[in-house]
Amino acid sequence: MVRLRLNIWLGLLATLPALPSAEQSQSCPININFSSNALTHWLAYTGNNKDGNGPTAIMRIYDSTASAPGGTIGATSFPEYNLPSMTGIMVITRQGTDAFGNFPTIPTVNGYSYRYSILLGSTAVSRSQTTSPMEPPNGSPPPQATAPPGGYVRGIKYQINVPPGPSSVPYTMTYAYAMVLENGTHASIDQPMARAIVSTPGGVIDCASPEYFLPTNGGLDSSTARNNGFSPSPIPTPNPAPIPGGGPPQYLQDVWTKGWTEVTFDLSAYRGQQVSLTFEADNCVPGGHFAYAYFALRDVCAGLQISGDTIACSDADGKYSIPSLDGATYEWTVPPGWTLNPGDGGGNTIDVTIGDKPGFIVAKEKNSCSTLTDSLFVHLYKGALPKAVIDPRDTTVCYGQPAPLHALILTGTKYIWQSHEPFGRGTSDSIVIPSVPFATGVVATPNQTADYILNIRNDGCPITASDTFRVNIVPPIHIDLGNDTLVVVGEPLQFHAISTDPYRDEYQWSPSTDLNDPNIQNPIGLYPGDINTITYQVSATDSFGCYGTATVKVTIAHTLPDIFVPNAFTPAGSTNTLFRPVCIGIASLEYFRVYNRWGQMVFGTSQIGQGWDGRLHGQMQESNAYLWVAKGTDYAGKPISKRGTVVLVR
């Protein structure tokens, strides 16, 4: 989308003073990439767009011919207009991470690592602002601004004197940009925005002059925003939303980000002429929503350049790329015998499998304003990339079991097995391969999930090929069946088997006597009067054959359901140290309570198996008689209540 005010804006930019021409050939203009760690040779400006993004928005100009603080020579930053506490323009020389977009503040794009970038804008708005342009909200409203209504405007501009020469020789520039925009849901023309403008004597180079804002259509057009490369940030805005009628501040999650994107443009058609490059970031026109953007430039201007290895091993996979060109088509050719991997060749990056002969990779990109071509000759090492077929790629074994690993080496002269875990059979020494194909193998015996790596070298190729075997270990399986238990004749007993196995288990109970189903996890036992005790062994086995076992003993009482409680206990002794009810045939315990002679409850529980240790608030109680009461429900639903006394013996 192009805004209606663009022509007016460009007219104003054309009136800004130009820097004196520096002698240029195919080299890039001086400090075009901020390599002096300053804004020297750039013009900078700040302003306020309360009357719209037009000529009146620029309020302060920092001339490229003057020294800081009034000019850009030696300057590293400038404040927002009329807001000295907030930085609006800043050269970035150290790598960082953007808080909202989680992208690096100095990019690496298409294989090229930029060294510097510049940040235009902040999270400051004219309604309010934070103390730091990257500081998330802390729950309290930021201080009120002293600036007038309207949003902040910041920009930088470089007058490029294109070296004279034939127009057939490319003179290119490549810049990258990333941005963070807060959605104001205003009309699109008034939304926060960031843009680049490449202006020539013949007009603006549209393909090199993108303009980005969050589009609206009665609300945010999120589908179009995503298609334009934006995504919502999980970090809320640091500026509180206005709350009608007052109330606590609200920090909305309405910030969108666009990661690093490269643009290349060719100025060979303007040899001997002057063009300008402008970067800018503007808040929304009403002033309550922020925009900031990063820009970085390559230090190569001598035409299109392919990025990638210039020397490789045959049979290796290689990646090659060129900077993107807006709206461009791409055409790649590779040497005979090389293979473009499926799906590649239609964009600005390719993945190839290197053939057995060296040759040129050629890239051509074309759009409405540029046609660029580059070739890169790739030499070959004497040796081919090592190769092997491994089996299994990944495997899972039980704890304590070995894992045989096999490999068939097709290309290579030496190999070595490596792992932090032990080998049961085999060696981790480097071994010479007498001939190929060559079969090798080891037995892995890890104590935990681990990687076993086969590294292969081939004489003449400096690249080591590594194949990784992941050996997953099923940890020892433990089965919990609970404590041994008592039941009465005819009482149904529900078993609960709990396995530590992370995988699905099959269960087997042995013997199967008096169980409704011995092949399930939680069977039910029902016992006649002709049996006194029975012990079950349970095994849980998963799909890998790993298993664990446990046992549980069931005692069958030939009596009616009841609650049995001892009449004495010795908490300080070696036995009989816990005072608790013995529940036979009791399905649930409503309560078990113990009181001292003053009527104070010293213990209470509703859990079968729990009891009193003779203490109250951590202090051992005196030897004496204590009253207890208990109430439970048997398996048939009948309530049972008991009471009595117990003597605490010390």
Backbone hydrogen bonds, N-H to C=O, Kabsch-Sander energy under -0.5 kcal/mol:
donor,donor_aa,acceptor,acceptor_aa,energy
6,L,3,R,-1.5
9,W,5,R,-2.2
10,L,6,L,-2.6
11,G,7,N,-2.0
12,L,8,I,-1.6
13,L,9,W,-2.2
14,A,10,L,-2.1
15,T,11,G,-0.6
15,T,12,L,-1.3
16,L,13,L,-1.3
32,I,29,P,-1.8
34,F,31,N,-1.5
37,N,34,F,-1.9
39,L,75,A,-2.8
41,H,64,S,-0.5
42,W,39,L,-2.5
43,L,157,K,-3.3
44,A,62,Y,-2.1
45,Y,155,G,-2.5
46,T,60,R,-2.2
47,G,153,V,-2.1
48,N,57,A,-1.7
49,N,151,G,-2.3
52,G,49,N,-2.2
54,G,52,G,-2.0
57,A,54,G,-2.0
58,I,55,P,-0.8
59,M,46,T,-2.0
59,M,57,A,-0.6
60,R,46,T,-2.4
62,Y,44,A,-3.6
63,D,61,I,-0.7
63,D,70,G,-0.6
66,A,63,D,-1.0
68,A,73,I,-2.1
70,G,67,S,-0.6
71,G,67,S,-2.0
72,T,63,D,-2.1
73,I,66,A,-2.5
75,A,72,T,-1.8
78,F,89,I,-2.2
80,E,83,L,-0.7
80,E,86,M,-3.0
83,L,80,E,-2.0
86,M,83,L,-1.9
88,G,78,F,-2.6
89,I,78,F,-2.3
90,M,119,L,-2.1
91,V,76,T,-2.6
92,I,117,S,-3.3
93,T,91,V,-0.6
98,D,103,F,-3.0
102,N,98,D,-1.9
105,T,96,G,-2.1
109,V,112,Y,-2.2
112,Y,109,V,-2.2
114,Y,107,P,-2.3
114,Y,112,Y,-0.7
117,S,92,I,-1.8
118,I,295,F,-2.4
119,L,90,M,-3.2
120,L,118,I,-0.5
120,L,293,A,-3.1
121,G,88,G,-3.9
121,G,119,L,-0.6
122,S,291,A,-0.6
125,V,128,S,-1.6
126,S,287,G,-1.9
127,R,287,G,-0.7
129,Q,143,P,-1.4
135,E,132,S,-1.3
145,A,127,R,-0.7
150,G,286,P,-1.2
151,G,285,V,-0.6
153,V,47,G,-2.1
154,R,281,A,-1.6
155,G,45,Y,-2.3
156,I,279,F,-2.2
157,K,43,L,-2.8
158,Y,277,L,-2.4
160,I,158,Y,-0.7
160,I,275,V,-3.4
161,N,159,Q,-0.6
162,V,160,I,-1.0
162,V,273,Q,-2.3
169,V,166,P,-1.6
172,T,301,C,-1.7
173,M,265,F,-2.2
175,Y,263,V,-2.4
176,A,296,A,-3.0
177,Y,261,T,-2.2
178,A,294,Y,-1.8
179,M,258,K,-2.3
180,V,292,Y,-2.9
181,L,256,W,-2.9
182,E,290,F,-2.5
183,N,254,D,-3.0
190,D,187,A,-2.4
191,Q,187,A,-0.5
191,Q,188,S,-1.3
193,M,282,D,-2.4
194,A,212,Y,-2.0
195,R,280,E,-2.3
196,A,210,P,-2.1
197,I,278,T,-2.6
199,S,197,I,-0.7
199,S,276,S,-2.3
200,T,203,G,-2.3
203,G,200,T,-2.1
205,I,198,V,-2.8
206,D,204,V,-1.2
208,A,205,I,-1.4
209,S,206,D,-1.7
212,Y,194,A,-3.0
214,L,192,P,-0.6
217,N,219,G,-3.4
221,D,215,P,-2.9
222,S,220,L,-1.5
225,A,221,D,-2.2
226,R,222,S,-2.5
227,N,223,S,-2.2
228,N,224,T,-1.6
229,G,226,R,-1.9
230,F,225,A,-2.4
231,S,257,T,-2.0
233,S,255,V,-3.3
237,T,252,L,-2.9
241,A,250,Q,-3.1
246,G,243,I,-2.4
250,Q,241,A,-0.6
252,L,250,Q,-0.7
254,D,252,L,-1.3
256,W,181,L,-3.2
257,T,231,S,-2.7
258,K,179,M,-2.5
261,T,177,Y,-1.9
263,V,175,Y,-2.7
264,T,324,S,-0.9
265,F,173,M,-2.3
267,L,171,Y,-3.5
270,Y,267,L,-2.1
271,R,268,S,-1.1
272,G,162,V,-1.4
273,Q,270,Y,-2.3
275,V,160,I,-2.5
276,S,199,S,-2.7
277,L,158,Y,-2.4
278,T,197,I,-2.5
279,F,156,I,-2.3
280,E,195,R,-2.3
281,A,154,R,-2.3
282,D,193,M,-2.8
283,N,152,Y,-2.6
284,C,289,H,-2.2
285,V,190,D,-1.8
292,Y,180,V,-2.2
293,A,120,L,-2.4
294,Y,178,A,-3.3
295,F,118,I,-2.0
296,A,176,A,-2.3
298,R,174,T,-2.7
307,S,321,S,-3.2
312,A,379,H,-2.4
314,S,383,G,-0.6
315,D,354,I,-2.7
316,A,313,C,-1.6
318,G,352,V,-3.0
320,Y,350,I,-2.2
321,S,307,S,-1.9
322,I,348,N,-2.3
328,A,325,L,-2.0
329,T,366,K,-2.5
331,E,364,K,-2.5
333,T,362,V,-2.1
338,W,335,P,-2.0
339,T,353,T,-2.1
341,N,339,T,-0.6
341,N,351,D,-2.4
344,D,341,N,-2.0
345,G,349,T,-0.8
350,I,320,Y,-2.8
352,V,318,G,-2.8
353,T,339,T,-2.5
354,I,316,A,-3.4
354,I,352,V,-0.6
359,G,378,V,-1.5
361,I,376,L,-2.7
362,V,333,T,-2.4
362,V,360,F,-0.5
363,A,374,D,-2.9
364,K,331,E,-2.2
365,E,372,L,-2.5
366,K,329,T,-2.1
367,N,370,S,-2.7
372,L,365,E,-2.9
374,D,363,A,-2.3
376,L,361,I,-2.6
378,V,359,G,-2.8
378,V,376,L,-0.5
379,H,310,T,-2.9
379,H,377,F,-0.6
381,Y,312,A,-2.5
382,K,460,G,-0.6
383,G,460,G,-1.3
385,L,314,S,-3.4
387,K,411,T,-1.7
389,V,408,L,-2.3
391,D,406,H,-2.7
395,T,470,R,-2.4
397,V,472,N,-2.4
399,Y,474,V,-1.4
401,Q,398,C,-2.3
403,A,444,A,-2.4
405,L,442,V,-3.2
406,H,391,D,-2.4
407,A,440,T,-2.5
408,L,389,V,-3.0
409,I,407,A,-0.6
409,I,438,F,-3.4
410,L,387,K,-1.8
410,L,408,L,-0.5
411,T,387,K,-1.9
413,T,457,R,-3.2
414,K,457,R,-1.9
415,Y,431,I,-2.0
416,I,455,N,-2.0
418,Q,453,I,-2.4
424,G,443,V,-3.3
425,R,443,V,-1.3
431,I,415,Y,-2.9
433,I,413,T,-2.8
438,F,409,I,-2.2
440,T,407,A,-2.7
442,V,405,L,-1.7
443,V,425,R,-2.9
444,A,403,A,-2.8
444,A,442,V,-0.6
445,T,422,P,-1.8
450,A,471,V,-2.1
452,Y,469,F,-2.9
453,I,418,Q,-3.0
454,L,467,D,-2.9
455,N,416,I,-2.7
455,N,453,I,-0.7
456,I,465,A,-2.7
457,R,414,K,-2.5
458,N,461,C,-0.6
461,C,458,N,-2.3
465,A,456,I,-2.2
465,A,463,I,-0.5
467,D,454,L,-2.3
469,F,452,Y,-3.2
469,F,467,D,-0.5
470,R,393,R,-1.4
470,R,468,T,-0.6
471,V,450,A,-2.9
471,V,469,F,-0.7
472,N,395,T,-3.2
472,N,470,R,-0.7
474,V,397,V,-2.6
474,V,472,N,-0.5
478,H,476,P,-0.6
480,D,498,I,-2.9
481,L,479,I,-0.6
485,T,553,K,-2.2
487,V,555,T,-2.5
489,V,557,A,-1.6
490,G,527,Y,-2.6
491,E,488,V,-2.2
493,L,525,G,-3.1
494,Q,492,P,-0.5
495,F,493,L,-0.6
495,F,523,P,-2.5
497,A,521,Q,-0.6
498,I,480,D,-2.1
498,I,496,H,-0.5
500,T,478,H,-1.6
506,E,541,T,-2.8
508,Q,539,S,-1.9
509,W,518,P,-2.6
510,S,537,Q,-2.2
515,L,512,S,-1.9
516,N,524,I,-2.2
520,I,517,D,-0.9
525,G,493,L,-2.8
526,L,514,D,-1.9
527,Y,491,E,-0.5
531,I,528,P,-0.7
534,I,554,V,-2.0
536,Y,552,V,-2.6
537,Q,510,S,-3.1
538,V,550,A,-3.1
539,S,508,Q,-2.1
540,A,548,G,-2.3
541,T,506,E,-2.7
542,D,546,C,-2.5
543,S,504,R,-0.5
545,G,542,D,-1.8
548,G,540,A,-1.5
550,A,538,V,-1.6
552,V,536,Y,-1.8
554,V,534,I,-3.1
555,T,485,T,-2.5
556,I,532,N,-3.7
557,A,487,V,-3.7
557,A,555,T,-0.6
559,T,557,A,-1.6
562,D,584,I,-2.3
564,F,562,D,-0.6
564,F,582,V,-2.8
569,F,647,V,-1.9
570,T,576,N,-2.4
572,A,649,V,-0.5
573,G,570,T,-1.8
579,F,612,W,-2.8
580,R,578,L,-0.8
582,V,564,F,-4.0
583,C,581,P,-0.7
584,I,562,D,-2.5
584,I,582,V,-0.7
585,G,583,C,-0.6
587,A,585,G,-0.6
587,A,633,T,-2.2
588,S,633,T,-1.6
589,L,606,S,-0.6
590,E,588,S,-0.6
590,E,631,K,-2.0
591,Y,631,K,-1.7
592,F,605,T,-1.8
593,R,629,V,-2.6
594,V,603,F,-2.4
595,Y,627,L,-3.2
596,N,600,Q,-2.3
599,G,596,N,-2.0
602,V,594,V,-2.6
603,F,594,V,-1.3
605,T,592,F,-1.6
608,I,606,S,-0.6
610,Q,607,Q,-1.7
612,W,579,F,-2.8
616,L,619,Q,-2.5
619,Q,616,L,-1.9
621,Q,614,G,-2.9
624,N,648,L,-0.7
626,Y,646,V,-3.0
627,L,595,Y,-1.8
628,W,644,G,-3.0
629,V,593,R,-2.1
630,A,642,K,-2.9
631,K,591,Y,-2.2
632,G,640,I,-2.7
633,T,588,S,-2.5
634,D,638,K,-2.7
635,Y,585,G,-1.4
637,G,634,D,-2.2
640,I,632,G,-3.1
642,K,630,A,-2.8
644,G,628,W,-2.1
646,V,626,Y,-2.4
647,V,567,N,-2.1
648,L,624,N,-2.7
648,L,646,V,-0.6
649,V,569,F,-2.6
649,V,647,V,-0.6
